[in-house]
Amino acid sequence: MGHLRATFMLPRMRFATDLAIMCVFDGLLAFFAILLLVYSFRRRIQHSLRQQLIARGTPICLHCGYDLRGQTEPRCPECGTAFDSSLIKPANGSGK
């Protein structure tokens, strides 16, 4: 009788193990798909946020995000990208 019980229980246990493996695989697949989507839109999101900061008066480089306050030349010291010189405000505060 014990042998019969073991024979009937084996397929169930195998099915449960296969189901658990498939659930883990599906979860990892979903995780990497979301990661890929986030990474693919990362540049657009960064550029949009940098444009919003510039519109609010914070001078940053659109290319790398470097803070441009206090710069004397219209070129980013971090990445070398040229930017609009109107972003640079004079240090004495008279340039509004």
Biopython code that builds the backbone (N, CA, C, O; Angstrom):
import numpy as np
from Bio.PDB.StructureBuilder import StructureBuilder

atoms = [
    (1, "MET", "N", (0.828, -1.194, 0.000)),
    (1, "MET", "CA", (0.000, 0.000, 0.000)),
    (1, "MET", "C", (0.871, 1.255, 0.000)),
    (1, "MET", "O", (0.564, 2.233, -0.682)),
    (2, "GLY", "N", (1.947, 1.219, 0.762)),
    (2, "GLY", "CA", (2.845, 2.355, 0.803)),
    (2, "GLY", "C", (3.483, 2.622, -0.547)),
    (2, "GLY", "O", (3.721, 3.773, -0.912)),
    (3, "HIS", "N", (3.757, 1.571, -1.279)),
    (3, "HIS", "CA", (4.354, 1.712, -2.597)),
    (3, "HIS", "C", (3.374, 2.388, -3.556)),
    (3, "HIS", "O", (3.785, 3.218, -4.367)),
    (4, "LEU", "N", (2.118, 2.057, -3.479)),
    (4, "LEU", "CA", (1.094, 2.678, -4.314)),
    (4, "LEU", "C", (0.967, 4.164, -4.008)),
    (4, "LEU", "O", (0.837, 4.987, -4.914)),
    (5, "ARG", "N", (1.006, 4.494, -2.725)),
    (5, "ARG", "CA", (0.898, 5.898, -2.321)),
    (5, "ARG", "C", (2.082, 6.694, -2.874)),
    (5, "ARG", "O", (1.900, 7.803, -3.377)),
    (6, "ALA", "N", (3.264, 6.147, -2.786)),
    (6, "ALA", "CA", (4.456, 6.823, -3.295)),
    (6, "ALA", "C", (4.378, 7.000, -4.802)),
    (6, "ALA", "O", (4.831, 8.012, -5.338)),
    (7, "THR", "N", (3.814, 6.032, -5.476)),
    (7, "THR", "CA", (3.682, 6.122, -6.928)),
    (7, "THR", "C", (2.730, 7.237, -7.322)),
    (7, "THR", "O", (2.986, 7.956, -8.288)),
    (8, "PHE", "N", (1.647, 7.391, -6.594)),
    (8, "PHE", "CA", (0.686, 8.437, -6.923)),
    (8, "PHE", "C", (1.130, 9.820, -6.467)),
    (8, "PHE", "O", (0.702, 10.817, -7.049)),
    (9, "MET", "N", (1.974, 9.912, -5.448)),
    (9, "MET", "CA", (2.437, 11.198, -4.933)),
    (9, "MET", "C", (3.581, 11.768, -5.786)),
    (9, "MET", "O", (3.748, 12.986, -5.848)),
    (10, "LEU", "N", (4.339, 10.939, -6.419)),
    (10, "LEU", "CA", (5.496, 11.390, -7.181)),
    (10, "LEU", "C", (5.122, 12.374, -8.291)),
    (10, "LEU", "O", (5.777, 13.410, -8.411)),
    (11, "PRO", "N", (4.109, 12.103, -9.102)),
    (11, "PRO", "CA", (3.773, 13.080, -10.145)),
    (11, "PRO", "C", (3.339, 14.427, -9.578)),
    (11, "PRO", "O", (3.654, 15.466, -10.158)),
    (12, "ARG", "N", (2.626, 14.429, -8.463)),
    (12, "ARG", "CA", (2.209, 15.696, -7.864)),
    (12, "ARG", "C", (3.414, 16.505, -7.403)),
    (12, "ARG", "O", (3.483, 17.711, -7.644)),
    (13, "MET", "N", (4.344, 15.861, -6.756)),
    (13, "MET", "CA", (5.527, 16.572, -6.282)),
    (13, "MET", "C", (6.346, 17.077, -7.460)),
    (13, "MET", "O", (6.895, 18.178, -7.406)),
    (14, "ARG", "N", (6.432, 16.305, -8.500)),
    (14, "ARG", "CA", (7.181, 16.743, -9.660)),
    (14, "ARG", "C", (6.487, 17.938, -10.309)),
    (14, "ARG", "O", (7.151, 18.883, -10.734)),
    (15, "PHE", "N", (5.181, 17.902, -10.388)),
    (15, "PHE", "CA", (4.423, 19.009, -10.946)),
    (15, "PHE", "C", (4.612, 20.270, -10.109)),
    (15, "PHE", "O", (4.773, 21.356, -10.665)),
    (16, "ALA", "N", (4.596, 20.147, -8.795)),
    (16, "ALA", "CA", (4.782, 21.300, -7.909)),
    (16, "ALA", "C", (6.172, 21.889, -8.082)),
    (16, "ALA", "O", (6.330, 23.110, -8.090)),
    (17, "THR", "N", (7.170, 21.045, -8.219)),
    (17, "THR", "CA", (8.534, 21.528, -8.420)),
    (17, "THR", "C", (8.659, 22.241, -9.756)),
    (17, "THR", "O", (9.262, 23.311, -9.841)),
    (18, "ASP", "N", (8.086, 21.647, -10.803)),
    (18, "ASP", "CA", (8.121, 22.286, -12.119)),
    (18, "ASP", "C", (7.390, 23.621, -12.090)),
    (18, "ASP", "O", (7.845, 24.596, -12.689)),
    (19, "LEU", "N", (6.271, 23.665, -11.400)),
    (19, "LEU", "CA", (5.496, 24.903, -11.296)),
    (19, "LEU", "C", (6.297, 25.980, -10.569)),
    (19, "LEU", "O", (6.295, 27.138, -10.988)),
    (20, "ALA", "N", (6.975, 25.615, -9.494)),
    (20, "ALA", "CA", (7.789, 26.579, -8.751)),
    (20, "ALA", "C", (8.933, 27.109, -9.616)),
    (20, "ALA", "O", (9.221, 28.306, -9.596)),
    (21, "ILE", "N", (9.575, 26.238, -10.361)),
    (21, "ILE", "CA", (10.667, 26.665, -11.236)),
    (21, "ILE", "C", (10.150, 27.607, -12.313)),
    (21, "ILE", "O", (10.790, 28.610, -12.628)),
    (22, "MET", "N", (8.996, 27.285, -12.872)),
    (22, "MET", "CA", (8.422, 28.148, -13.910)),
    (22, "MET", "C", (8.017, 29.507, -13.342)),
    (22, "MET", "O", (8.180, 30.530, -14.009)),
    (23, "CYS", "N", (7.494, 29.526, -12.126)),
    (23, "CYS", "CA", (7.120, 30.807, -11.496)),
    (23, "CYS", "C", (8.354, 31.671, -11.263)),
    (23, "CYS", "O", (8.320, 32.876, -11.509)),
    (24, "VAL", "N", (9.428, 31.074, -10.795)),
    (24, "VAL", "CA", (10.669, 31.822, -10.587)),
    (24, "VAL", "C", (11.193, 32.338, -11.922)),
    (24, "VAL", "O", (11.612, 33.492, -12.019)),
    (25, "PHE", "N", (11.173, 31.501, -12.940)),
    (25, "PHE", "CA", (11.634, 31.914, -14.265)),
    (25, "PHE", "C", (10.772, 33.051, -14.808)),
    (25, "PHE", "O", (11.307, 34.023, -15.342)),
    (26, "ASP", "N", (9.453, 32.949, -14.680)),
    (26, "ASP", "CA", (8.555, 34.013, -15.147)),
    (26, "ASP", "C", (8.786, 35.311, -14.381)),
    (26, "ASP", "O", (8.734, 36.395, -14.962)),
    (27, "GLY", "N", (9.037, 35.205, -13.093)),
    (27, "GLY", "CA", (9.315, 36.395, -12.294)),
    (27, "GLY", "C", (10.606, 37.078, -12.730)),
    (27, "GLY", "O", (10.664, 38.303, -12.835)),
    (28, "LEU", "N", (11.633, 36.284, -12.982)),
    (28, "LEU", "CA", (12.898, 36.852, -13.453)),
    (28, "LEU", "C", (12.744, 37.473, -14.835)),
    (28, "LEU", "O", (13.317, 38.526, -15.114)),
    (29, "LEU", "N", (11.979, 36.830, -15.691)),
    (29, "LEU", "CA", (11.732, 37.355, -17.025)),
    (29, "LEU", "C", (11.005, 38.704, -16.950)),
    (29, "LEU", "O", (11.359, 39.642, -17.664)),
    (30, "ALA", "N", (10.000, 38.797, -16.095)),
    (30, "ALA", "CA", (9.273, 40.057, -15.921)),
    (30, "ALA", "C", (10.191, 41.137, -15.348)),
    (30, "ALA", "O", (10.139, 42.288, -15.781)),
    (31, "PHE", "N", (11.021, 40.775, -14.388)),
    (31, "PHE", "CA", (11.949, 41.734, -13.782)),
    (31, "PHE", "C", (12.899, 42.312, -14.834)),
    (31, "PHE", "O", (13.106, 43.524, -14.890)),
    (32, "PHE", "N", (13.472, 41.444, -15.660)),
    (32, "PHE", "CA", (14.408, 41.923, -16.671)),
    (32, "PHE", "C", (13.710, 42.715, -17.774)),
    (32, "PHE", "O", (14.307, 43.622, -18.353)),
    (33, "ALA", "N", (12.461, 42.386, -18.070)),
    (33, "ALA", "CA", (11.709, 43.161, -19.057)),
    (33, "ALA", "C", (11.452, 44.576, -18.537)),
    (33, "ALA", "O", (11.586, 45.544, -19.286)),
    (34, "ILE", "N", (11.088, 44.703, -17.272)),
    (34, "ILE", "CA", (10.876, 46.019, -16.671)),
    (34, "ILE", "C", (12.187, 46.786, -16.600)),
    (34, "ILE", "O", (12.220, 47.986, -16.873)),
    (35, "LEU", "N", (13.256, 46.111, -16.240)),
    (35, "LEU", "CA", (14.576, 46.739, -16.194)),
    (35, "LEU", "C", (14.983, 47.268, -17.562)),
    (35, "LEU", "O", (15.544, 48.359, -17.662)),
    (36, "LEU", "N", (14.712, 46.519, -18.601)),
    (36, "LEU", "CA", (15.024, 46.943, -19.964)),
    (36, "LEU", "C", (14.206, 48.168, -20.362)),
    (36, "LEU", "O", (14.733, 49.083, -20.995)),
    (37, "LEU", "N", (12.934, 48.193, -20.001)),
    (37, "LEU", "CA", (12.089, 49.350, -20.302)),
    (37, "LEU", "C", (12.580, 50.602, -19.576)),
    (37, "LEU", "O", (12.664, 51.673, -20.175)),
    (38, "VAL", "N", (12.896, 50.474, -18.312)),
    (38, "VAL", "CA", (13.381, 51.614, -17.540)),
    (38, "VAL", "C", (14.692, 52.123, -18.133)),
    (38, "VAL", "O", (14.878, 53.331, -18.279)),
    (39, "TYR", "N", (15.582, 51.227, -18.466)),
    (39, "TYR", "CA", (16.870, 51.637, -19.027)),
    (39, "TYR", "C", (16.691, 52.319, -20.382)),
    (39, "TYR", "O", (17.403, 53.273, -20.695)),
    (40, "SER", "N", (15.742, 51.836, -21.188)),
    (40, "SER", "CA", (15.559, 52.416, -22.510)),
    (40, "SER", "C", (14.962, 53.821, -22.445)),
    (40, "SER", "O", (15.215, 54.633, -23.335)),
    (41, "PHE", "N", (14.186, 54.121, -21.425)),
    (41, "PHE", "CA", (13.600, 55.453, -21.287)),
    (41, "PHE", "C", (14.415, 56.372, -20.377)),
    (41, "PHE", "O", (14.050, 57.532, -20.187)),
    (42, "ARG", "N", (15.504, 55.871, -19.818)),
    (42, "ARG", "CA", (16.317, 56.633, -18.874)),
    (42, "ARG", "C", (16.847, 57.935, -19.474)),
    (42, "ARG", "O", (16.771, 58.985, -18.836)),
    (43, "ARG", "N", (17.375, 57.876, -20.676)),
    (43, "ARG", "CA", (17.936, 59.064, -21.332)),
    (43, "ARG", "C", (16.869, 60.135, -21.542)),
    (43, "ARG", "O", (17.108, 61.317, -21.295)),
    (44, "ARG", "N", (15.700, 59.716, -21.995)),
    (44, "ARG", "CA", (14.610, 60.677, -22.219)),
    (44, "ARG", "C", (14.190, 61.339, -20.915)),
    (44, "ARG", "O", (13.962, 62.548, -20.865)),
    (45, "ILE", "N", (14.090, 60.541, -19.868)),
    (45, "ILE", "CA", (13.690, 61.076, -18.568)),
    (45, "ILE", "C", (14.748, 62.048, -18.054)),
    (45, "ILE", "O", (14.406, 63.127, -17.569)),
    (46, "GLN", "N", (16.032, 61.685, -18.151)),
    (46, "GLN", "CA", (17.107, 62.573, -17.704)),
    (46, "GLN", "C", (17.077, 63.894, -18.464)),
    (46, "GLN", "O", (17.176, 64.961, -17.859)),
    (47, "HIS", "N", (16.942, 63.828, -19.774)),
    (47, "HIS", "CA", (16.928, 65.038, -20.596)),
    (47, "HIS", "C", (15.736, 65.928, -20.230)),
    (47, "HIS", "O", (15.871, 67.148, -20.136)),
    (48, "SER", "N", (14.587, 65.315, -20.028)),
    (48, "SER", "CA", (13.397, 66.075, -19.658)),
    (48, "SER", "C", (13.573, 66.764, -18.296)),
    (48, "SER", "O", (13.224, 67.934, -18.138)),
    (49, "LEU", "N", (14.107, 66.040, -17.332)),
    (49, "LEU", "CA", (14.326, 66.627, -16.004)),
    (49, "LEU", "C", (15.349, 67.762, -16.052)),
    (49, "LEU", "O", (15.193, 68.775, -15.370)),
    (50, "ARG", "N", (16.388, 67.588, -16.857)),
    (50, "ARG", "CA", (17.399, 68.650, -16.984)),
    (50, "ARG", "C", (16.815, 69.885, -17.653)),
    (50, "ARG", "O", (17.141, 71.005, -17.261)),
    (51, "GLN", "N", (15.960, 69.704, -18.653)),
    (51, "GLN", "CA", (15.303, 70.849, -19.287)),
    (51, "GLN", "C", (14.397, 71.576, -18.290)),
    (51, "GLN", "O", (14.329, 72.805, -18.297)),
    (52, "GLN", "N", (13.710, 70.831, -17.444)),
    (52, "GLN", "CA", (12.849, 71.447, -16.432)),
    (52, "GLN", "C", (13.675, 72.244, -15.427)),
    (52, "GLN", "O", (13.264, 73.330, -15.018)),
    (53, "LEU", "N", (14.833, 71.721, -15.024)),
    (53, "LEU", "CA", (15.698, 72.451, -14.096)),
    (53, "LEU", "C", (16.202, 73.741, -14.725)),
    (53, "LEU", "O", (16.243, 74.777, -14.062)),
    (54, "ILE", "N", (16.586, 73.689, -15.998)),
    (54, "ILE", "CA", (17.060, 74.893, -16.680)),
    (54, "ILE", "C", (15.933, 75.911, -16.783)),
    (54, "ILE", "O", (16.162, 77.105, -16.595)),
    (55, "ALA", "N", (14.716, 75.452, -17.079)),
    (55, "ALA", "CA", (13.566, 76.350, -17.172)),
    (55, "ALA", "C", (13.276, 77.020, -15.835)),
    (55, "ALA", "O", (12.751, 78.133, -15.806)),
    (56, "ARG", "N", (13.606, 76.367, -14.740)),
    (56, "ARG", "CA", (13.390, 76.942, -13.402)),
    (56, "ARG", "C", (14.565, 77.792, -12.928)),
    (56, "ARG", "O", (14.530, 78.346, -11.830)),
    (57, "GLY", "N", (15.605, 77.896, -13.755)),
    (57, "GLY", "CA", (16.711, 78.780, -13.416)),
    (57, "GLY", "C", (17.945, 78.105, -12.853)),
    (57, "GLY", "O", (18.876, 78.796, -12.440)),
    (58, "THR", "N", (17.987, 76.796, -12.821)),
    (58, "THR", "CA", (19.171, 76.087, -12.342)),
    (58, "THR", "C", (20.045, 75.760, -13.545)),
    (58, "THR", "O", (19.654, 74.952, -14.388)),
    (59, "PRO", "N", (21.226, 76.377, -13.638)),
    (59, "PRO", "CA", (22.082, 76.124, -14.806)),
    (59, "PRO", "C", (22.812, 74.783, -14.691)),
    (59, "PRO", "O", (23.727, 74.630, -13.882)),
    (60, "ILE", "N", (22.397, 73.825, -15.504)),
    (60, "ILE", "CA", (23.074, 72.531, -15.547)),
    (60, "ILE", "C", (23.330, 72.156, -16.999)),
    (60, "ILE", "O", (22.658, 72.643, -17.908)),
    (61, "CYS", "N", (24.295, 71.296, -17.199)),
    (61, "CYS", "CA", (24.623, 70.811, -18.536)),
    (61, "CYS", "C", (23.555, 69.807, -18.975)),
    (61, "CYS", "O", (23.236, 68.867, -18.248)),
    (62, "LEU", "N", (23.010, 70.019, -20.172)),
    (62, "LEU", "CA", (21.994, 69.090, -20.686)),
    (62, "LEU", "C", (22.585, 67.716, -20.979)),
    (62, "LEU", "O", (21.882, 66.707, -20.911)),
    (63, "HIS", "N", (23.855, 67.676, -21.301)),
    (63, "HIS", "CA", (24.477, 66.409, -21.686)),
    (63, "HIS", "C", (24.809, 65.526, -20.481)),
    (63, "HIS", "O", (24.466, 64.344, -20.466)),
    (64, "CYS", "N", (25.476, 66.098, -19.468)),
    (64, "CYS", "CA", (25.934, 65.263, -18.351)),
    (64, "CYS", "C", (25.300, 65.611, -16.998)),
    (64, "CYS", "O", (25.440, 64.850, -16.041)),
    (65, "GLY", "N", (24.602, 66.757, -16.909)),
    (65, "GLY", "CA", (23.957, 67.130, -15.657)),
    (65, "GLY", "C", (24.845, 67.884, -14.685)),
    (65, "GLY", "O", (24.461, 68.081, -13.532)),
    (66, "TYR", "N", (26.020, 68.309, -15.121)),
    (66, "TYR", "CA", (26.956, 69.028, -14.253)),
    (66, "TYR", "C", (26.370, 70.383, -13.870)),
    (66, "TYR", "O", (25.772, 71.056, -14.709)),
    (67, "ASP", "N", (26.535, 70.788, -12.620)),
    (67, "ASP", "CA", (26.063, 72.087, -12.141)),
    (67, "ASP", "C", (26.984, 73.184, -12.690)),
    (67, "ASP", "O", (28.184, 73.192, -12.414)),
    (68, "LEU", "N", (26.418, 74.097, -13.461)),
    (68, "LEU", "CA", (27.217, 75.110, -14.152)),
    (68, "LEU", "C", (27.285, 76.445, -13.411)),
    (68, "LEU", "O", (27.807, 77.420, -13.953)),
    (69, "ARG", "N", (26.779, 76.506, -12.209)),
    (69, "ARG", "CA", (26.851, 77.767, -11.458)),
    (69, "ARG", "C", (28.306, 78.132, -11.197)),
    (69, "ARG", "O", (29.113, 77.293, -10.796)),
    (70, "GLY", "N", (28.618, 79.383, -11.430)),
    (70, "GLY", "CA", (29.958, 79.883, -11.179)),
    (70, "GLY", "C", (30.913, 79.718, -12.352)),
    (70, "GLY", "O", (32.086, 80.070, -12.234)),
    (71, "GLN", "N", (30.453, 79.200, -13.463)),
    (71, "GLN", "CA", (31.320, 79.032, -14.623)),
    (71, "GLN", "C", (31.523, 80.368, -15.330)),
    (71, "GLN", "O", (30.616, 81.199, -15.379)),
    (72, "THR", "N", (32.709, 80.563, -15.872)),
    (72, "THR", "CA", (33.003, 81.807, -16.584)),
    (72, "THR", "C", (32.975, 81.620, -18.094)),
    (72, "THR", "O", (32.835, 82.591, -18.838)),
    (73, "GLU", "N", (33.105, 80.385, -18.551)),
    (73, "GLU", "CA", (33.082, 80.094, -19.985)),
    (73, "GLU", "C", (31.833, 79.276, -20.309)),
    (73, "GLU", "O", (31.394, 78.473, -19.486)),
    (74, "PRO", "N", (31.253, 79.472, -21.503)),
    (74, "PRO", "CA", (30.057, 78.697, -21.873)),
    (74, "PRO", "C", (30.392, 77.298, -22.383)),
    (74, "PRO", "O", (29.973, 76.901, -23.470)),
    (75, "ARG", "N", (31.147, 76.567, -21.587)),
    (75, "ARG", "CA", (31.506, 75.189, -21.925)),
    (75, "ARG", "C", (31.530, 74.390, -20.624)),
    (75, "ARG", "O", (32.096, 74.830, -19.624)),
    (76, "CYS", "N", (30.916, 73.224, -20.651)),
    (76, "CYS", "CA", (30.848, 72.376, -19.457)),
    (76, "CYS", "C", (32.246, 71.848, -19.122)),
    (76, "CYS", "O", (32.900, 71.259, -19.982)),
    (77, "PRO", "N", (32.715, 72.050, -17.881)),
    (77, "PRO", "CA", (34.047, 71.550, -17.520)),
    (77, "PRO", "C", (34.087, 70.026, -17.363)),
    (77, "PRO", "O", (35.165, 69.432, -17.388)),
    (78, "GLU", "N", (32.939, 69.401, -17.204)),
    (78, "GLU", "CA", (32.887, 67.951, -17.015)),
    (78, "GLU", "C", (32.970, 67.195, -18.345)),
    (78, "GLU", "O", (33.787, 66.288, -18.501)),
    (79, "CYS", "N", (32.111, 67.580, -19.308)),
    (79, "CYS", "CA", (32.062, 66.824, -20.571)),
    (79, "CYS", "C", (32.509, 67.633, -21.783)),
    (79, "CYS", "O", (32.697, 67.063, -22.858)),
    (80, "GLY", "N", (32.686, 68.953, -21.641)),
    (80, "GLY", "CA", (33.161, 69.778, -22.740)),
    (80, "GLY", "C", (32.081, 70.270, -23.688)),
    (80, "GLY", "O", (32.397, 70.901, -24.696)),
    (81, "THR", "N", (30.823, 70.001, -23.395)),
    (81, "THR", "CA", (29.733, 70.425, -24.258)),
    (81, "THR", "C", (29.491, 71.922, -24.111)),
    (81, "THR", "O", (29.437, 72.444, -22.997)),
    (82, "ALA", "N", (29.345, 72.606, -25.238)),
    (82, "ALA", "CA", (29.040, 74.037, -25.207)),
    (82, "ALA", "C", (27.578, 74.230, -24.803)),
    (82, "ALA", "O", (26.724, 73.404, -25.124)),
    (83, "PHE", "N", (27.297, 75.330, -24.094)),
    (83, "PHE", "CA", (25.921, 75.616, -23.686)),
    (83, "PHE", "C", (25.647, 77.094, -23.883)),
    (83, "PHE", "O", (26.563, 77.878, -24.134)),
    (84, "ASP", "N", (24.395, 77.468, -23.770)),
    (84, "ASP", "CA", (23.963, 78.848, -23.954)),
    (84, "ASP", "C", (24.554, 79.715, -22.840)),
    (84, "ASP", "O", (24.379, 79.415, -21.659)),
    (85, "SER", "N", (25.249, 80.782, -23.212)),
    (85, "SER", "CA", (25.907, 81.634, -22.210)),
    (85, "SER", "C", (24.900, 82.393, -21.349)),
    (85, "SER", "O", (25.274, 82.925, -20.304)),
    (86, "SER", "N", (23.651, 82.457, -21.754)),
    (86, "SER", "CA", (22.640, 83.142, -20.927)),
    (86, "SER", "C", (22.332, 82.349, -19.653)),
    (86, "SER", "O", (21.719, 82.885, -18.731)),
    (87, "LEU", "N", (22.746, 81.090, -19.591)),
    (87, "LEU", "CA", (22.552, 80.305, -18.370)),
    (87, "LEU", "C", (23.462, 80.776, -17.243)),
    (87, "LEU", "O", (23.145, 80.609, -16.065)),
    (88, "ILE", "N", (24.600, 81.369, -17.616)),
    (88, "ILE", "CA", (25.562, 81.825, -16.615)),
    (88, "ILE", "C", (25.111, 83.179, -16.090)),
    (88, "ILE", "O", (24.969, 84.138, -16.848)),
    (89, "LYS", "N", (24.890, 83.244, -14.786)),
    (89, "LYS", "CA", (24.517, 84.508, -14.159)),
    (89, "LYS", "C", (25.762, 85.149, -13.564)),
    (89, "LYS", "O", (26.622, 84.446, -13.033)),
    (90, "PRO", "N", (25.874, 86.456, -13.641)),
    (90, "PRO", "CA", (27.028, 87.131, -13.026)),
    (90, "PRO", "C", (27.087, 86.878, -11.530)),
    (90, "PRO", "O", (26.058, 86.735, -10.870)),
    (91, "ALA", "N", (28.302, 86.826, -11.003)),
    (91, "ALA", "CA", (28.502, 86.512, -9.579)),
    (91, "ALA", "C", (27.991, 87.599, -8.666)),
    (91, "ALA", "O", (27.640, 87.304, -7.524)),
    (92, "ASN", "N", (27.929, 88.886, -9.123)),
    (92, "ASN", "CA", (27.493, 89.966, -8.237)),
    (92, "ASN", "C", (25.971, 90.030, -8.118)),
    (92, "ASN", "O", (25.458, 90.802, -7.307)),
    (93, "GLY", "N", (25.228, 89.232, -8.911)),
    (93, "GLY", "CA", (23.777, 89.174, -8.782)),
    (93, "GLY", "C", (23.045, 90.261, -9.541)),
    (93, "GLY", "O", (21.829, 90.382, -9.389)),
    (94, "SER", "N", (23.737, 91.070, -10.363)),
    (94, "SER", "CA", (23.070, 92.168, -11.068)),
    (94, "SER", "C", (22.513, 91.753, -12.421)),
    (94, "SER", "O", (21.922, 92.581, -13.115)),
    (95, "GLY", "N", (22.679, 90.525, -12.807)),
    (95, "GLY", "CA", (22.254, 90.105, -14.133)),
    (95, "GLY", "C", (20.924, 89.385, -14.158)),
    (95, "GLY", "O", (20.879, 88.175, -14.379)),
    (96, "LYS", "N", (19.843, 90.107, -13.935)),
    (96, "LYS", "CA", (18.538, 89.461, -13.982)),
    (96, "LYS", "C", (17.735, 89.888, -15.121)),
    (96, "LYS", "O", (16.607, 89.424, -15.289)),
]
sb = StructureBuilder()
sb.init_structure("model")
sb.init_model(0)
sb.init_chain("A")
sb.init_seg("    ")
for serial, (resi, resn, name, xyz) in enumerate(atoms, 1):
    if name == "N":
        sb.init_residue(resn, " ", resi, " ")
    sb.init_atom(name, np.array(xyz, "f"), 0.0, 1.0, " ", f" {name:<3s}", serial, name[0])
structure = sb.get_structure()
